[in-house]
Amino acid sequence: MNFYLEKFGFQSPSIVDLPKENLGICVVIPCFNEPDLMPTLNALSNCIPTSCAVEIIVVINSGEHHPHEIKEQNARTLAVGKEWQKTIASPWIDFHWINVQNLPQKHAGVGLARKIGMDEAVHRFDLIQKDGIIVCFDADATCTPNYLTEIERHFKHYPNTPGCSIFYEHPLGGSVFDAQIYEGITFYELHLRYYNLGLKFCQLPYAFHTVGSSMAVRSSAYQKQGGMNKRKAGEDFYFIHKIIELGGFTNLTTTTVIPSPRISDRVPFGTGKAIGDWISSGKQVFTTYSFASFKLLKAFVEVIPELRTKTLEEVNLNLNHQEKSVLFEFLKLQNFDSKLAEIRSNAKTEEAFIKRFFRWLDAFTVLKFVHFVRDHGYSPRPIEEEVAEFLKAMGVGEFPAKADEQLIFLRKLERGN
């Protein structure tokens, strides 16, 4: 038995067919109460063929507490999917179904569903003694035709990368959803890109998107970091940041995942919840974190090397009295002095000090900081205004003022165009 699966596996492997010897990519799709999986399956089956074999692992799941109607929908999805599969005759791509119902209420959710599928992928690669690529996708997402070939190419081009964040773009118009949903997703994706670029502005080493449908990891890295967690929400955020800790994490920007902008009440936060909240609020203005909070954070990050030998009071933070007050209050709540002493005592070089410092000042702590600053004098501001402030700080001379045009601009910026 594989050591990781023996120690961390949730259940025994369930796919009985042996994998092809040249299996290189496993795409894992959690599927819960999904009425229309076909666009997702068609998008993957219509991808340009890879040189390696590919397996799509669909994890149809529900918890012991879910109503009978959901389990009936899962059964219909499985039946329709298997019928659809009979129409696919491809030598390079295989589809597998894991049907897990009545999962324990404590853990049943997207994190556990991803874990079951990703653990299965570990087993598939283990059978052929290969360190393959495990890809996360969603049951309501689609992709561009070069999706699988670009994943294959990316990991060959970056042989030492443990994983990557894959470029995504929500649909911003069309006839599938109401106009309000397209408007909401435009604002929300703009917010996500603004936040990620804000982290880059601060020169933080973990400025990567953490979207569950848009990430891939090597099987070895997945196992080394203990696999996927069982969180019912935010599983992608916590998982990706564990992989980023390994170093060498990359962005894949030459293909595109197209997540759904639909409303969802399945999780307490995330895209579906944000769009639902936006529409139900009836607000005309979408607000985001003040760019001043990123400028404050950047000033702190810039003095980190000096903190190896100096106190916070001794370094030049280049902040006014109010900014210093907010920063110091947050750090006090985080027991910063004792944390700093601990970091110093375990770091003999500047490089080790900085590495340990960012292990403390991780993405979750930064999110807490941004929320603290938001609640202490730096109230949320209209998204278009704060994106403009960011672009000015980056030295961009001309840029659009409207949200939809700003989003296109930031997409190009993040692609490197």
C-alpha positions as CSV (number, residue, x, y, z in Angstrom):
1,M,0.0,0.0,0.0
2,N,1.2,3.5,-0.8
3,F,2.4,5.2,2.4
4,Y,0.3,8.4,1.8
5,L,-2.9,6.5,1.1
6,E,-2.3,4.2,4.1
7,K,-1.9,7.2,6.4
8,F,-4.1,9.8,4.9
9,G,-6.5,8.1,2.6
10,F,-10.2,8.4,3.3
11,Q,-11.3,5.2,1.6
12,S,-9.9,2.3,-0.4
13,P,-9.4,2.9,-4.2
14,S,-12.5,2.1,-6.2
15,I,-11.6,2.1,-9.9
16,V,-11.0,-1.5,-10.9
17,D,-9.7,-0.9,-14.5
18,L,-5.9,-0.7,-14.7
19,P,-4.5,2.6,-16.0
20,K,-2.7,2.9,-19.3
21,E,1.0,2.7,-18.9
22,N,1.4,6.2,-20.3
23,L,-1.2,7.8,-18.0
24,G,0.1,11.3,-17.3
25,I,-2.9,13.5,-16.2
26,C,-5.9,12.8,-13.9
27,V,-8.6,15.4,-13.9
28,V,-10.8,15.2,-10.7
29,I,-14.3,16.6,-10.8
30,P,-16.4,16.7,-7.6
31,C,-20.1,16.5,-8.6
32,F,-22.9,17.2,-6.1
33,N,-26.6,17.7,-7.1
34,E,-25.5,18.7,-10.7
35,P,-28.4,18.8,-13.2
36,D,-26.2,19.3,-16.3
37,L,-22.7,17.8,-16.3
38,M,-22.6,17.4,-20.1
39,P,-21.1,20.8,-21.1
40,T,-18.2,20.0,-18.7
41,L,-17.6,16.5,-20.0
42,N,-17.9,17.6,-23.6
43,A,-15.4,20.4,-23.1
44,L,-12.9,18.0,-21.8
45,S,-13.5,15.3,-24.4
46,N,-13.2,17.9,-27.1
47,C,-9.8,19.0,-26.0
48,I,-6.8,18.6,-28.3
49,P,-5.3,15.1,-27.6
50,T,-2.2,15.0,-25.4
51,S,0.8,12.7,-26.0
52,C,0.1,11.0,-22.6
53,A,-3.1,9.2,-21.6
54,V,-5.7,11.2,-19.6
55,E,-8.3,10.1,-17.0
56,I,-11.3,12.1,-16.0
57,I,-12.4,11.0,-12.5
58,V,-15.9,12.2,-11.6
59,V,-16.8,12.0,-7.9
60,I,-20.5,12.0,-7.5
61,N,-21.2,12.5,-3.8
62,S,-23.7,13.3,-1.1
63,G,-23.8,13.3,2.7
64,E,-25.9,11.2,5.0
65,H,-27.9,14.3,5.9
66,H,-28.8,15.3,2.3
67,P,-32.4,14.9,1.2
68,H,-33.6,12.1,-1.0
69,E,-34.1,14.5,-4.0
70,I,-30.4,15.3,-4.1
71,K,-29.4,11.6,-4.1
72,E,-32.0,11.0,-6.9
73,Q,-30.3,13.8,-8.9
74,N,-26.9,12.2,-8.3
75,A,-28.3,8.9,-9.6
76,R,-29.6,10.6,-12.7
77,T,-26.3,12.3,-13.3
78,L,-24.5,9.0,-13.0
79,A,-26.8,7.3,-15.4
80,V,-26.7,10.1,-18.0
81,G,-23.0,10.3,-17.7
82,K,-22.4,6.6,-18.3
83,E,-24.8,6.7,-21.3
84,W,-22.9,9.7,-22.7
85,Q,-19.6,7.8,-22.1
86,K,-20.7,5.1,-24.5
87,T,-20.6,7.7,-27.3
88,I,-16.9,8.5,-26.6
89,A,-14.4,6.4,-28.4
90,S,-11.0,7.9,-27.8
91,P,-7.7,6.1,-27.4
92,W,-6.2,8.8,-25.2
93,I,-8.9,9.8,-22.7
94,D,-10.9,7.7,-20.2
95,F,-13.8,8.6,-17.9
96,H,-14.3,7.0,-14.5
97,W,-17.1,7.4,-12.0
98,I,-16.8,7.2,-8.2
99,N,-20.3,7.2,-6.6
100,V,-20.0,7.9,-2.9
101,Q,-23.3,8.6,-1.1
102,N,-24.1,9.0,2.6
103,L,-20.7,10.5,3.5
104,P,-20.5,11.5,7.2
105,Q,-22.2,14.8,7.9
106,K,-19.2,16.2,9.6
107,H,-17.0,16.0,6.5
108,A,-19.4,15.7,3.5
109,G,-18.7,18.5,1.1
110,V,-16.4,19.7,-1.7
111,G,-13.2,19.2,0.1
112,L,-13.8,15.6,0.9
113,A,-15.1,15.0,-2.7
114,R,-11.9,16.5,-4.1
115,K,-9.9,14.4,-1.7
116,I,-11.5,11.2,-2.7
117,G,-10.9,11.8,-6.4
118,M,-7.3,13.1,-5.9
119,D,-6.4,10.2,-3.6
120,E,-7.8,7.9,-6.3
121,A,-5.5,9.7,-8.8
122,V,-2.5,9.0,-6.5
123,H,-3.4,5.3,-6.6
124,R,-3.7,5.3,-10.4
125,F,-0.2,6.8,-10.8
126,D,1.1,4.6,-8.1
127,L,0.0,1.5,-10.0
128,I,2.4,2.5,-12.9
129,Q,5.0,4.0,-10.6
130,K,4.7,7.5,-12.1
131,D,4.6,11.0,-10.7
132,G,1.7,12.2,-12.7
133,I,-0.3,15.5,-12.7
134,I,-3.5,15.8,-10.7
135,V,-5.8,18.5,-12.0
136,C,-8.8,20.0,-10.1
137,F,-11.9,21.0,-12.1
138,D,-15.5,21.7,-11.4
139,A,-18.7,20.1,-12.6
140,D,-20.1,23.4,-13.9
141,A,-16.8,24.6,-15.6
142,T,-15.6,24.4,-19.2
143,C,-12.3,25.1,-20.8
144,T,-10.6,26.0,-24.1
145,P,-9.5,23.2,-26.4
146,N,-5.8,23.5,-25.5
147,Y,-6.5,22.9,-21.8
148,L,-5.0,19.5,-21.4
149,T,-2.1,19.9,-23.9
150,E,-1.0,23.1,-22.1
151,I,-1.1,21.4,-18.7
152,E,1.1,18.6,-20.1
153,R,3.5,21.1,-21.8
154,H,3.7,23.3,-18.7
155,F,4.8,20.6,-16.3
156,K,7.4,19.4,-18.9
157,H,8.7,22.9,-19.3
158,Y,8.9,23.4,-15.5
159,P,10.1,20.0,-14.3
160,N,10.7,21.3,-10.7
161,T,7.3,23.0,-10.2
162,P,5.1,21.3,-7.6
163,G,2.0,22.8,-9.0
164,C,0.4,25.7,-10.8
165,S,-2.6,28.0,-10.8
166,I,-4.4,27.9,-14.2
167,F,-5.7,31.0,-15.8
168,Y,-9.5,31.4,-15.6
169,E,-12.1,33.8,-17.1
170,H,-15.7,33.8,-16.1
171,P,-18.2,34.5,-18.9
172,L,-19.2,38.2,-18.9
173,G,-22.2,38.0,-21.1
174,G,-24.6,35.7,-23.0
175,S,-28.1,34.3,-22.8
176,V,-27.5,31.5,-20.2
177,F,-27.8,33.7,-17.1
178,D,-29.6,36.9,-16.2
179,A,-27.9,40.2,-16.9
180,Q,-27.5,40.8,-13.1
181,I,-25.4,37.6,-12.8
182,Y,-23.1,38.7,-15.6
183,E,-22.8,42.1,-14.0
184,G,-22.1,40.6,-10.6
185,I,-19.4,38.2,-11.8
186,T,-17.7,41.1,-13.6
187,F,-17.4,42.9,-10.4
188,Y,-16.4,39.8,-8.4
189,E,-13.7,38.6,-10.8
190,L,-12.4,42.2,-10.9
191,H,-12.2,42.1,-7.1
192,L,-10.3,38.7,-7.2
193,R,-7.8,40.0,-9.7
194,Y,-7.4,43.3,-7.8
195,Y,-6.7,41.4,-4.6
196,N,-4.2,39.1,-6.2
197,L,-2.4,41.9,-7.9
198,G,-2.5,43.8,-4.6
199,L,-0.5,40.9,-3.0
200,K,2.0,41.1,-5.9
201,F,2.3,44.8,-5.3
202,C,3.3,44.0,-1.8
203,Q,5.9,41.5,-3.1
204,L,4.4,38.6,-1.2
205,P,5.7,35.2,-2.3
206,Y,2.2,33.6,-2.5
207,A,0.4,35.9,-4.8
208,F,-1.5,33.3,-6.8
209,H,-5.1,32.7,-7.5
210,T,-6.7,29.9,-5.4
211,V,-9.7,28.9,-7.5
212,G,-10.7,25.3,-7.0
213,S,-11.5,24.6,-10.7
214,S,-8.2,26.1,-11.8
215,M,-5.3,24.3,-10.2
216,A,-3.0,21.3,-10.8
217,V,-0.3,19.6,-8.7
218,R,2.2,16.8,-9.1
219,S,1.2,13.6,-7.3
220,S,4.4,13.7,-5.3
221,A,3.8,17.2,-4.1
222,Y,0.2,16.3,-3.2
223,Q,1.3,13.4,-1.1
224,K,4.2,15.3,0.5
225,Q,1.9,18.0,1.8
226,G,-0.7,15.6,3.2
227,G,-3.2,15.7,0.4
228,M,-6.5,17.6,0.1
229,N,-8.3,18.7,3.2
230,K,-11.9,17.9,4.1
231,R,-13.1,21.5,4.4
232,K,-16.6,22.2,3.2
233,A,-15.5,25.6,1.8
234,G,-12.2,27.3,1.2
235,E,-10.5,23.9,0.6
236,D,-8.8,25.3,-2.5
237,F,-7.3,28.2,-0.6
238,Y,-5.8,26.1,2.2
239,F,-4.6,23.4,-0.2
240,I,-2.9,25.5,-2.8
241,H,-1.0,27.5,-0.1
242,K,0.4,24.2,1.3
243,I,1.7,23.5,-2.2
244,I,3.1,27.0,-2.6
245,E,5.1,26.4,0.6
246,L,7.2,23.9,-1.3
247,G,8.6,26.7,-3.6
248,G,8.7,26.9,-7.3
249,F,4.9,27.2,-7.7
250,T,3.9,28.6,-11.1
251,N,1.2,30.3,-13.1
252,L,-0.2,28.6,-16.3
253,T,-1.5,31.4,-18.5
254,T,-1.6,29.8,-22.0
255,T,-5.0,28.2,-21.6
256,T,-8.2,29.1,-19.9
257,V,-10.7,27.5,-17.5
258,I,-14.2,29.0,-17.7
259,P,-15.9,28.7,-14.3
260,S,-19.6,29.2,-14.0
261,P,-20.9,32.5,-12.6
262,R,-24.1,30.9,-11.3
263,I,-25.6,31.6,-7.8
264,S,-24.9,28.9,-5.2
265,D,-25.8,28.4,-1.6
266,R,-23.7,25.2,-1.2
267,V,-20.9,27.0,0.6
268,P,-20.7,30.0,3.0
269,F,-18.4,31.9,0.8
270,G,-16.9,31.9,-2.7
271,T,-18.1,32.9,-6.1
272,G,-21.6,31.5,-6.0
273,K,-22.3,33.0,-2.6
274,A,-20.8,36.3,-3.6
275,I,-23.0,36.6,-6.7
276,G,-26.1,35.7,-4.7
277,D,-25.3,38.3,-2.0
278,W,-24.6,40.9,-4.7
279,I,-28.0,40.4,-6.3
280,S,-30.0,40.1,-3.1
281,S,-28.4,43.3,-1.7
282,G,-29.8,45.4,-4.5
283,K,-26.7,47.6,-4.4
284,Q,-25.5,49.5,-7.4
285,V,-21.9,49.9,-6.2
286,F,-19.6,47.0,-5.6
287,T,-17.0,47.7,-3.0
288,T,-13.6,46.2,-2.2
289,Y,-10.7,46.7,0.1
290,S,-9.1,50.1,0.1
291,F,-5.9,50.2,-1.8
292,A,-4.5,52.1,1.2
293,S,-4.4,48.8,3.0
294,F,-2.1,47.3,0.4
295,K,0.2,50.3,0.6
296,L,0.3,49.9,4.4
297,L,1.1,46.2,4.0
298,K,3.8,46.9,1.4
299,A,5.6,49.3,3.8
300,F,5.7,46.6,6.4
301,V,6.9,43.9,4.0
302,E,9.7,46.1,2.8
303,V,11.3,46.3,6.3
304,I,11.1,42.5,6.9
305,P,14.9,41.9,6.3
306,E,15.7,44.7,8.8
307,L,13.6,43.0,11.5
308,R,16.2,40.3,11.8
309,T,18.3,42.6,13.9
310,K,16.0,45.6,14.7
311,T,12.7,46.1,16.5
312,L,9.6,47.4,14.7
313,E,10.1,50.8,16.4
314,E,13.7,51.0,15.1
315,V,13.0,50.6,11.4
316,N,11.8,53.3,9.1
317,L,8.3,52.2,8.1
318,N,7.5,55.3,6.0
319,L,4.0,55.5,7.5
320,N,2.0,58.3,9.1
321,H,0.8,58.1,12.7
322,Q,-2.6,56.7,11.9
323,E,-1.1,54.0,9.6
324,K,1.5,53.0,12.2
325,S,-1.2,52.8,14.9
326,V,-3.4,50.4,12.9
327,L,-0.4,48.2,11.9
328,F,0.9,48.1,15.5
329,E,-2.5,47.2,16.9
330,F,-2.9,44.3,14.4
331,L,0.6,43.0,15.2
332,K,-0.1,43.2,18.9
333,L,-3.2,41.0,18.5
334,Q,-1.0,38.5,16.6
335,N,1.6,38.4,19.4
336,F,4.1,39.7,17.0
337,D,7.0,40.3,19.5
338,S,7.0,36.7,20.6
339,K,6.6,35.4,17.0
340,L,9.5,37.6,15.9
341,A,11.7,36.3,18.7
342,E,10.8,32.7,17.7
343,I,11.6,33.4,14.0
344,R,15.0,34.9,14.9
345,S,16.0,32.1,17.2
346,N,15.4,29.5,14.4
347,A,17.0,31.4,11.5
348,K,20.8,31.6,11.2
349,T,20.8,33.4,7.8
350,E,18.8,36.2,6.3
351,E,17.3,33.9,3.7
352,A,16.1,31.5,6.5
353,F,14.7,34.4,8.4
354,I,12.7,35.7,5.5
355,K,11.4,32.3,4.7
356,R,10.3,31.7,8.3
357,F,8.8,35.2,8.5
358,F,6.5,34.5,5.5
359,R,5.6,31.1,7.0
360,W,4.1,33.2,9.8
361,L,2.9,36.1,7.6
362,D,1.1,33.6,5.4
363,A,-1.9,34.3,3.1
364,F,-4.4,33.6,5.8
365,T,-2.7,36.1,8.2
366,V,-2.6,38.7,5.4
367,L,-6.3,38.2,4.8
368,K,-6.9,38.8,8.5
369,F,-4.8,41.9,8.3
370,V,-6.7,43.3,5.3
371,H,-10.0,42.6,7.2
372,F,-8.6,44.3,10.3
373,V,-7.6,47.4,8.4
374,R,-11.0,47.5,6.7
375,D,-12.6,47.6,10.1
376,H,-10.2,50.2,11.6
377,G,-10.5,53.3,9.4
378,Y,-10.0,52.0,5.9
379,S,-13.6,51.3,4.9
380,P,-14.5,49.4,1.6
381,R,-14.4,51.6,-1.5
382,P,-16.0,51.3,-4.9
383,I,-14.1,48.7,-6.9
384,E,-13.4,50.9,-10.0
385,E,-11.8,53.6,-7.8
386,E,-9.5,51.2,-6.0
387,V,-8.4,49.5,-9.2
388,A,-7.6,52.9,-10.6
389,E,-5.5,53.7,-7.5
390,F,-3.6,50.4,-7.9
391,L,-2.9,51.1,-11.6
392,K,-1.7,54.6,-10.8
393,A,0.7,53.1,-8.2
394,M,2.0,50.7,-10.8
395,G,2.8,53.6,-13.1
396,V,0.2,52.8,-15.7
397,G,-0.5,55.9,-17.6
398,E,-3.8,55.2,-19.3
399,F,-6.4,52.8,-18.2
400,P,-10.2,52.3,-18.4
401,A,-12.6,53.6,-15.7
402,K,-15.5,51.1,-16.1
403,A,-15.5,47.8,-14.3
404,D,-15.9,45.6,-17.4
405,E,-13.1,47.3,-19.3
406,Q,-10.9,47.3,-16.2
407,L,-11.4,43.5,-15.9
408,I,-10.2,42.9,-19.4
409,F,-7.2,45.2,-18.7
410,L,-6.3,43.2,-15.5
411,R,-6.8,39.9,-17.3
412,K,-4.2,41.0,-19.9
413,L,-1.9,42.3,-17.2
414,E,-2.0,38.9,-15.4
415,R,-1.5,37.0,-18.6
416,G,1.6,39.1,-19.2
417,N,0.2,40.7,-22.4
